[in-house]
Amino acid sequence: MNSSTQNQISEERAEYYGKLRGHSCAPLWEHLAQLVTPEPVITAIPHLWDYSKIREDLLHSASVITAEEAERRVLMLENPTLEGKARITESMYAGLQLIMPGEIARAHRHSPGALRFIVEGSGGYTSVNGEKTYMEPGDFIITPSMAWHDHGNDGDNPVVWMDGLDLPLVNHIGAMFMDHYPEEQFPDGQPHGDSYIRYGSNMRQVGATPDRSDSPIFSYPYAKSRETLEKLSKTTDWDPYHGLKLEYIDPTTGGAAMSTISTFLQLLPKDFKTEEYQTTENTTYSVVEGDGRLSVKVKNETKVIKWKKNDVFVIPCWYPHKFISNSDSTIFSFSDKVVQTKLGLFRERRGNN
Ligand SMILES: [Fe+2]
């Protein structure tokens, strides 16, 4: 084919494509290779937020804006490649929220589901549909979709937690709803600890059926989860890819504690090195105890990320990685695994074969 014939085709195609645009159509053959790729092509990158540096910024926010003005005084953790998109990974939102002593973050509800993972401070509480739960570092709290919730701090020191929400997923679908409660706080309902008493002992009242798709236990205390990890570590083989990793579950179904977010707590003993692991999950980690390194392959180069207590880091979809712990470490994490599993999209690769 000579060049004048090629030019003729290009001009013909260009004219044709222009005509298609006018009819709100586009030629798939020009985009297919970018749309359907042999492996995931991910914008988000592995990244760490150093809590010792962010903490200063977060505490500074208390002098910049009140919790009342802000409604939620939160520093969003944005993936460096997703700036301005309120995303820590492609599918999840995360932020660090600060409540000063005596402050109240007013009651509202929304369709995105939320989790809280407590980073520091005592005396903070969350009320979910009127049931109050006090929160200690390492506790995991669920605020289900469309559940009324407000937060406060009855203690003497700042309270900080990590928020994790399925906000990008909900936004993508478009099913976004939010209401403000007319009062500052939702009226007191069931007494503190009621849901744990009802559903936390592997028993339930005959005829009692939870009416929502998230676990009726909305507070998972760290003291209990940590004790479980410690006891299991004496009798359970270490998983070469995860150490000892437990998933928070809904005791009424045995499934994930939240309908759209998978949540985990894992133990890596001192000097533990995991084997290379790759997954379609987009995972955000919060270090509760210990320190170590993450070795992750980014475009055929190995990036080493050092993590320590209270740091947050992310491993987005399909980045091969390994963990190395310097000391006994416990790490909380949340991901979109439960959504991917429901959709039949979850994949993992163990080892580097
Ligand atoms: Fe909220």
Boltz pocket constraint, residues with backbone or C-beta under 6 A from the ligand:
constraints:
  - pocket:
      binder: B
      contacts: [[A, 108], [A, 109], [A, 110], [A, 114], [A, 149]]
      max_distance: 6.0
